[in-house]
Amino acid sequence: MSFPKWLSLSALVIVLDQLSKVWITDRFAYGERLTVLRVFDLVLAHNTGAAFSFLHDAGGMQRWLFTAIAVIASVWIVTLLRKHAAQTLFALALSLILGGALGNLVDRIAYGYVVDFLLFHWDEHYFPAFNIADSAITCGALLMILDSIKPRRHTGD
């Protein structure tokens, strides 16, 4: 796939992420929860921190810290994506991470927090709520690990 197509995939992640967040915020009040399955709820949550609410109580500076990190990481990822567009698994991983990072960046800039709404649990044990962007970042990271451990074909230099 070409560089523009990888960017299109990132854009698709952003669109799906933002549409899902608009859908949930239009239908739920903050903190409202709906049980969908015995182990899965929809909930409207706001995360001012990073993954697992890291630094959520840092007094507001985390908004700009995580914004800066997302912008720097996105520029770096675009550079890597342009250079490695022909490496399918690696480029797929980068595209998913880029789309997820930018999806959450949109929230952070617009609202000062990230909208989370997917909540998995087992009895009283809860995994922190997350969103489509977080899922894309996680899948991208897993694909990057897979790409790093897969056997490489040697080209006769």
Beta strands, then each sheet from edge to edge (+ up, - down):
strand 1: 33-37
strand 2: 40-47
strand 3: 114-122
strand 4: 125-126
sheet 1: 1+ 2- 3+ 4-
end
